[in-house]
Each structure stands twice: as structure tokens, then as C-alpha cells.
Amino acid sequence: MTSLPLFQRLTKCWQTSSRIIASVLKPPVKILVTGAAGQIGYAVMPMIARGQMLGPDQPVIIHMLDIPSASEALGGLKMELIDSALPLLRGVIATTDVAQACKDVNFVIMLAGFPRKEGMERKELMSKNVAIYKAQASALEQHAAPNCKILVVANPANTNALILKEFAPSIQPKNITCLTRLDHNRALGHLSERLNVHVGDVKNVIIWGNHSSTQYPDANHAIVKTEFGEKSAKELVANDTWMKGEFISTVQQRGAAIIKARKQSSSLSAASAACDHMHDWILGTPKGTWVSMGVYSDGAYSIPAGIIYSFPVNCDKGEWSIVQGLKIDEFSRAKMEATANELVEEKNLAYSCLN
């Protein structure tokens, strides 16, 4: 009789050891970060290497790419990653060679882009970014692993992602996305502060459209967990003027407010949002919860097909799907169409640069 509890304890110990061994033996995946020597790259690297992006049981090999003038900083970042002795980090490649950087990568975070400079015309800026994304699309097309999943962060993120899609035809359109999770997280934070609740108790805000000042942060469908169960955020706020005014403008202008405050653009929050985006895309969203992602429009909600537009999505087993059937009022429809029109204009401008 006394041996049974011991047997059970040994069995549990064996099961635990097996899980640990399985975790150790899980094949590492390769993650490319372009523009890696910049501020967002510096912030995102330890997050990736600690498992914030793909989970605590997924070893990673990080490929870091930047331009030749940033090679020294890239080398310094590689040294810091090595010095951090991170158990999930199985290798680091720091390079200025795009083919080497793209070799067999499974996931890509694209931070590289040409920043707008004083006096620069919009078309000139677009032209430079089109050239960057056309070249990197070609490299990914030739060298990335099959089913590679890509997140574009550099602005104009939606249109950069569209150019990438056009020049990497073998990569499925569903595998090319852009970041609006930063705006989504900002909306969650602002709503939680308004209601004086923990941000983890708020879900299902939406960012519609472009990652620009025309984006439409929508809290009409948001849910708040309270001691009395889940409640509508709109009912709890009980202030349409705030919902249609300050809430929207604060989220739209948050990036500018951060630049004004710290004299640099968002880095930490952008890096965190990039990890959140990839984490939920690959590992799935909780049941009853959606997130915002810039994805290739198929015409859902009467948004023009053929642009990269931010929608509410559910994710499961590495695939996203647009949440269907949400009620859209006249105010929301006008906002959604305005940001769609801007994206169509950007698309036309980008294509004119190609010609």
C-alpha cells in the first residue's frame, strides 16, 4: 500500500521531466528583425529572446539586419544579447547582407524604413520606402522559409506591407500583416484609465483602417469585466461625446504626444505591441476576444479589397480571420470609409512611384 503514493510521485516526476525534455528539444525557429540597430530593435530583442513573442518553450535564432552604417551598433547589440545569457536564445546573426539575413527565416518583424525628414514631399518619402520594400520582398521571396509570417512596423506600415505583398508573390497574402496592435493597446489603456479598471479587464476595442491619424479607434463593442460580470464599455462610460471625441483623438495622436514628451518616437510600447501581435497570431487569441491587425482586405465590411486595412480578428493555430457581423453605425461607417480612402490614395501613390 505504501508503494502506490511513491509510484504516483515517480510518475508525476517522469511526466514533468518529459515536458522539460520536449521543451529543450523543440526545434528553434529563425526570426528576422530588419532595422534592428534602431530604438525599437533594441527594445524588442530581449522580449523575443525571453519568450514574450512565441512563448517560454520556443527556442529562437535571431537574425538582425541593418544598413552598413549601422553595422557597428548591430555588433554591439549582438554582444549584449550574448552577455544576457538567455536560455531560449540559440543563436544570433548580425549582418548587413539581406540574403544572409533572410535565409530560412520563419518569422519577420520589419522595422526598417526611410524616416520622413524636414521638407520632404510625401511622394519622395513613399518612393524611398517603396524601393526598400521592393528589394526586401525579393530577398524574402528567394530565401525565407515556406509559410514565413511577416509583420511590417515601419511607416507607412499598411502600404509598405502592400508593396511587400506585390513583390513577394509566393508568400501568401494572409502571411503579410502590419502593426496596429500599438494603437489597439493604446485604446485599451485609455479606456481602462477612463473607467478606473485594470487594463487586463478590458477587451475587444477595434482599430479600423490605417496606422495614421485617420485610423478609427472604436470602443462601441468593447467589453469590461466587472464584479457583476462582463459589461459593455459604452454603457459604463455613458458619455457619447467622450467616446466620439477625446477617446478617438487621444489614441490617434498618442504617438505625437510621446514624441513631444520624450523627444523620440515610441520604442518600448511599439516593441511590446509587435510581440503581442506575433504572439496572438501564432499562439491564438482567447475565446471571445479579438485583436486588431492590419491584414489584406477581402471586402469585409464594404472596405475596398486589395489594401492592407486594420480589422478586428480572431487567431487560431497561426491563422487569422476577420470578425464578422459587427453592427456598424453611421458615425463608424464614415470614419471607416475616410481611413480606407486614405489607404487607396497611398496605394495609388505607391504604384505611381513604381512607374
C-alpha positions as CSV (number, residue, x, y, z in Angstrom):
1,M,0.0,0.0,0.0
2,T,2.8,2.4,0.8
3,S,4.4,2.0,-2.7
4,L,1.4,3.4,-4.5
5,P,1.9,7.1,-3.5
6,L,5.6,6.7,-4.3
7,F,4.8,5.3,-7.7
8,Q,2.4,8.2,-8.3
9,R,5.1,10.7,-7.3
10,L,7.6,9.0,-9.6
11,T,5.1,9.0,-12.5
12,K,4.5,12.8,-12.0
13,C,8.2,13.4,-11.9
14,W,8.7,11.4,-15.1
15,Q,5.9,13.4,-16.8
16,T,7.4,16.7,-15.7
17,S,10.8,15.7,-16.9
18,S,9.4,14.6,-20.2
19,R,7.8,18.0,-20.7
20,I,11.0,19.7,-19.9
21,I,13.0,17.5,-22.3
22,A,10.4,18.1,-25.0
23,S,10.8,21.8,-24.5
24,V,14.5,21.6,-24.7
25,L,14.4,19.5,-27.8
26,K,11.8,21.7,-29.5
27,P,13.4,22.9,-32.8
28,P,14.4,26.5,-32.7
29,V,12.8,28.9,-35.2
30,K,14.5,31.7,-37.0
31,I,13.3,35.3,-36.5
32,L,14.4,38.2,-38.7
33,V,14.3,41.7,-37.4
34,T,15.1,44.4,-40.0
35,G,16.3,47.8,-38.9
36,A,17.5,46.0,-35.8
37,A,20.0,48.6,-34.7
38,G,17.3,51.2,-34.0
39,Q,15.5,52.0,-30.8
40,I,12.6,49.6,-31.4
41,G,15.1,46.9,-32.3
42,Y,17.0,47.4,-29.1
43,A,13.8,47.1,-27.1
44,V,12.3,44.1,-28.9
45,M,15.3,41.8,-28.9
46,P,15.2,40.8,-25.2
47,M,11.4,40.4,-25.4
48,I,11.8,37.9,-28.3
49,A,14.7,36.1,-26.6
50,R,12.8,35.8,-23.3
51,G,9.8,34.2,-25.0
52,Q,7.4,37.1,-24.9
53,M,6.7,36.7,-28.6
54,L,6.4,32.9,-29.1
55,G,6.2,31.5,-25.6
56,P,8.5,30.3,-22.9
57,D,9.1,26.9,-24.6
58,Q,10.2,28.1,-28.0
59,P,13.9,28.4,-28.7
60,V,14.9,31.1,-31.2
61,I,17.7,32.1,-33.5
62,I,17.6,35.8,-34.2
63,H,18.7,37.3,-37.5
64,M,19.4,41.1,-37.3
65,L,19.6,43.2,-40.4
66,D,20.5,46.8,-40.9
67,I,22.3,49.1,-43.3
68,P,26.2,49.2,-43.4
69,S,26.5,52.4,-41.5
70,A,24.8,50.7,-38.5
71,S,27.0,47.6,-38.6
72,E,29.0,48.6,-35.5
73,A,25.8,49.2,-33.4
74,L,24.5,45.9,-34.7
75,G,27.6,44.2,-33.5
76,G,27.2,45.8,-30.1
77,L,23.6,44.6,-29.8
78,K,24.7,41.1,-30.6
79,M,27.3,41.3,-27.8
80,E,24.6,42.4,-25.4
81,L,22.3,39.6,-26.3
82,I,25.1,37.1,-25.8
83,D,26.0,38.7,-22.5
84,S,22.4,38.4,-21.3
85,A,22.8,34.5,-21.2
86,L,19.2,34.0,-22.3
87,P,18.3,30.3,-22.3
88,L,15.9,30.4,-25.3
89,L,18.4,32.2,-27.5
90,R,20.2,29.6,-29.6
91,G,22.0,31.9,-32.0
92,V,22.4,35.5,-33.2
93,I,23.3,36.6,-36.8
94,A,24.1,40.2,-37.2
95,T,24.5,41.2,-40.8
96,T,24.1,43.9,-43.5
97,D,23.6,41.3,-46.2
98,V,19.9,40.9,-47.0
99,A,20.2,37.4,-48.5
100,Q,22.0,36.1,-45.4
101,A,19.5,37.8,-43.1
102,C,16.5,36.2,-44.9
103,K,17.9,32.7,-45.2
104,D,15.3,30.2,-44.0
105,V,13.6,32.6,-41.6
106,N,10.2,31.6,-40.2
107,F,9.1,35.0,-38.8
108,V,9.9,38.6,-39.8
109,I,9.5,41.9,-38.0
110,M,10.2,44.7,-40.4
111,L,11.3,47.8,-38.6
112,A,13.4,49.2,-41.4
113,G,12.0,52.2,-43.3
114,F,13.1,55.6,-44.5
115,P,12.0,58.2,-42.0
116,R,10.4,61.5,-43.1
117,K,12.8,64.4,-43.0
118,E,12.0,68.1,-42.8
119,G,11.0,69.5,-46.1
120,M,10.5,66.1,-47.7
121,E,7.5,65.7,-50.0
122,R,5.1,62.8,-49.4
123,K,5.8,61.2,-52.8
124,E,9.6,61.4,-52.2
125,L,9.1,59.6,-48.8
126,M,6.8,57.0,-50.4
127,S,9.3,56.4,-53.3
128,K,12.2,55.7,-50.9
129,N,10.1,53.2,-48.9
130,V,8.7,51.5,-52.0
131,A,12.3,50.9,-53.1
132,I,13.2,49.4,-49.7
133,Y,10.2,47.1,-49.5
134,K,10.5,46.0,-53.1
135,A,14.1,44.9,-52.5
136,Q,13.4,43.2,-49.3
137,A,10.3,41.5,-50.8
138,S,12.6,40.0,-53.5
139,A,15.0,38.7,-50.8
140,L,12.3,37.1,-48.7
141,E,10.7,35.6,-51.9
142,Q,14.0,33.9,-52.7
143,H,15.4,33.0,-49.2
144,A,12.7,32.8,-46.5
145,A,11.2,29.5,-45.2
146,P,7.9,28.4,-46.7
147,N,4.9,29.8,-44.8
148,C,7.0,32.6,-43.4
149,K,4.9,35.1,-41.4
150,I,5.7,38.8,-41.7
151,L,4.8,41.8,-39.6
152,V,5.6,45.3,-41.0
153,V,6.1,48.0,-38.4
154,A,7.9,50.8,-40.3
155,N,5.6,53.6,-41.6
156,P,3.7,53.9,-43.8
157,A,3.1,50.4,-42.4
158,N,0.0,49.4,-44.3
159,T,1.3,50.5,-47.7
160,N,4.8,49.1,-47.0
161,A,3.1,45.7,-46.4
162,L,1.1,46.0,-49.6
163,I,4.3,46.6,-51.6
164,L,5.9,43.6,-49.9
165,K,2.9,41.5,-51.0
166,E,3.1,42.7,-54.6
167,F,6.8,41.8,-54.9
168,A,6.8,38.5,-53.0
169,P,4.0,36.6,-54.8
170,S,4.9,33.2,-53.4
171,I,4.2,34.4,-49.9
172,Q,0.6,34.0,-49.1
173,P,-1.2,37.4,-48.6
174,K,-2.5,36.1,-45.3
175,N,1.1,35.9,-44.1
176,I,1.8,39.6,-44.6
177,T,0.4,41.9,-41.9
178,C,1.1,45.3,-40.5
179,L,1.1,46.6,-36.9
180,T,-2.0,48.3,-35.5
181,R,-1.7,46.5,-32.2
182,L,0.1,49.5,-30.7
183,D,-3.0,51.6,-31.4
184,H,-5.2,48.8,-30.1
185,N,-3.2,48.7,-26.9
186,R,-3.3,52.4,-26.5
187,A,-7.1,52.2,-26.9
188,L,-7.3,49.6,-24.2
189,G,-5.1,51.7,-21.9
190,H,-7.1,54.9,-22.4
191,L,-10.4,53.1,-21.9
192,S,-9.2,51.4,-18.7
193,E,-8.0,54.7,-17.3
194,R,-11.3,56.4,-18.0
195,L,-13.2,53.6,-16.2
196,N,-10.6,53.2,-13.5
197,V,-10.2,49.4,-14.1
198,H,-7.2,47.2,-14.8
199,V,-6.3,47.1,-18.5
200,G,-6.5,43.3,-18.4
201,D,-10.2,43.6,-17.6
202,V,-10.9,45.4,-20.9
203,K,-11.2,43.7,-24.3
204,N,-12.5,44.0,-27.9
205,V,-11.7,47.5,-28.8
206,I,-11.1,47.9,-32.5
207,I,-8.7,49.9,-34.7
208,W,-10.1,50.2,-38.2
209,G,-8.0,51.3,-41.2
210,N,-4.7,52.9,-41.5
211,H,-1.9,53.2,-38.9
212,S,-2.1,57.0,-39.3
213,S,-4.0,59.9,-37.8
214,T,-7.1,58.8,-39.9
215,Q,-7.3,55.5,-38.0
216,Y,-10.6,54.9,-36.3
217,P,-10.3,53.7,-32.7
218,D,-13.7,52.1,-31.9
219,A,-14.9,51.2,-28.4
220,N,-18.5,50.5,-29.3
221,H,-18.1,46.8,-29.0
222,A,-15.6,46.8,-26.1
223,I,-16.3,44.7,-23.0
224,V,-15.2,45.3,-19.4
225,K,-15.0,42.5,-16.8
226,T,-16.6,43.7,-13.5
227,E,-17.6,42.0,-10.2
228,F,-21.1,41.7,-11.7
229,G,-19.9,40.0,-14.9
230,E,-19.0,41.4,-18.3
231,K,-20.4,44.8,-19.2
232,S,-20.5,47.0,-22.3
233,A,-17.8,49.7,-22.1
234,K,-20.1,52.1,-23.9
235,E,-22.7,51.7,-21.2
236,L,-20.2,52.0,-18.4
237,V,-18.7,55.2,-20.0
238,A,-22.2,56.6,-20.6
239,N,-20.7,59.6,-22.5
240,D,-21.1,59.6,-26.3
241,T,-19.3,62.9,-26.5
242,W,-16.2,61.4,-24.9
243,M,-16.4,58.2,-27.0
244,K,-16.7,60.1,-30.3
245,G,-14.3,62.8,-29.3
246,E,-11.5,62.6,-26.8
247,F,-11.2,58.9,-26.8
248,I,-10.6,58.8,-30.6
249,S,-8.3,61.8,-30.8
250,T,-6.2,60.7,-27.8
251,V,-5.5,57.3,-29.4
252,Q,-4.9,58.9,-32.9
253,Q,-2.4,61.4,-31.5
254,R,-0.7,59.3,-28.9
255,G,2.4,58.8,-30.9
256,A,2.8,62.6,-31.4
257,A,2.3,63.1,-27.7
258,I,5.1,60.7,-26.9
259,I,7.4,62.4,-29.3
260,K,6.7,65.7,-27.7
261,A,7.3,64.3,-24.2
262,R,10.4,62.3,-24.8
263,K,11.8,63.8,-28.0
264,Q,11.8,60.4,-29.6
265,S,9.1,58.2,-31.1
266,S,7.5,55.2,-29.3
267,S,10.0,52.4,-28.8
268,L,9.2,50.3,-25.8
269,S,5.4,50.3,-26.4
270,A,6.0,49.6,-30.2
271,A,8.3,46.6,-29.4
272,S,5.8,45.3,-26.9
273,A,2.9,45.6,-29.4
274,A,4.9,43.8,-32.1
275,C,5.5,40.9,-29.7
276,D,1.8,40.9,-28.8
277,H,0.8,40.9,-32.5
278,M,3.0,37.9,-33.3
279,H,2.2,36.0,-30.1
280,D,-1.6,36.1,-30.6
281,W,-1.2,35.4,-34.3
282,I,0.9,32.3,-33.8
283,L,-0.5,31.0,-30.4
284,G,-4.1,32.2,-30.8
285,T,-6.5,34.7,-29.2
286,P,-8.5,33.7,-26.1
287,K,-12.1,32.6,-26.8
288,G,-14.4,35.6,-27.0
289,T,-11.5,38.1,-27.6
290,W,-10.3,39.7,-30.7
291,V,-7.4,41.9,-31.5
292,S,-6.6,44.5,-34.3
293,M,-4.3,43.6,-37.2
294,G,-3.5,45.2,-40.5
295,V,-4.4,42.5,-43.0
296,Y,-5.2,42.1,-46.7
297,S,-8.8,43.2,-47.2
298,D,-11.2,40.8,-48.9
299,G,-14.0,43.4,-49.0
300,A,-15.4,42.7,-45.5
301,Y,-17.5,45.5,-44.0
302,S,-17.6,47.0,-47.5
303,I,-13.9,48.1,-47.3
304,P,-12.2,48.1,-50.7
305,A,-10.4,44.8,-51.5
306,G,-6.7,44.9,-52.3
307,I,-5.5,47.2,-49.5
308,I,-3.9,46.4,-46.1
309,Y,-6.5,47.5,-43.6
310,S,-6.8,47.1,-39.9
311,F,-9.7,44.8,-38.8
312,P,-10.8,43.0,-35.7
313,V,-9.5,39.5,-36.0
314,N,-9.5,36.1,-34.2
315,C,-6.4,34.0,-34.4
316,D,-6.1,30.2,-34.1
317,K,-3.2,27.9,-35.0
318,G,-1.3,30.6,-36.8
319,E,-4.2,31.8,-38.9
320,W,-6.2,35.0,-38.6
321,S,-9.9,35.5,-39.6
322,I,-11.8,38.8,-39.6
323,V,-14.5,39.0,-37.0
324,Q,-17.8,39.1,-38.9
325,G,-21.3,40.5,-38.3
326,L,-20.5,43.5,-36.1
327,K,-23.1,46.3,-36.2
328,I,-21.7,49.5,-37.7
329,D,-23.5,52.8,-37.1
330,E,-23.4,55.8,-39.4
331,F,-20.7,57.6,-37.4
332,S,-18.4,54.5,-37.5
333,R,-19.1,53.9,-41.2
334,A,-18.0,57.4,-42.1
335,K,-14.8,57.0,-40.1
336,M,-14.1,53.6,-41.6
337,E,-14.5,55.0,-45.1
338,A,-12.3,58.0,-44.5
339,T,-9.4,55.9,-43.4
340,A,-10.0,53.5,-46.3
341,N,-9.9,56.4,-48.8
342,E,-6.5,57.4,-47.4
343,L,-5.2,53.9,-47.9
344,V,-6.5,53.8,-51.5
345,E,-4.7,57.2,-52.1
346,E,-1.5,55.8,-50.6
347,K,-1.7,52.7,-52.8
348,N,-2.1,54.8,-55.9
349,L,0.8,57.0,-54.8
350,A,3.0,53.9,-54.2
351,Y,2.1,52.5,-57.6
352,S,2.9,55.8,-59.3
353,C,6.4,55.5,-57.7
354,L,6.9,52.1,-59.2
355,N,6.1,53.5,-62.6
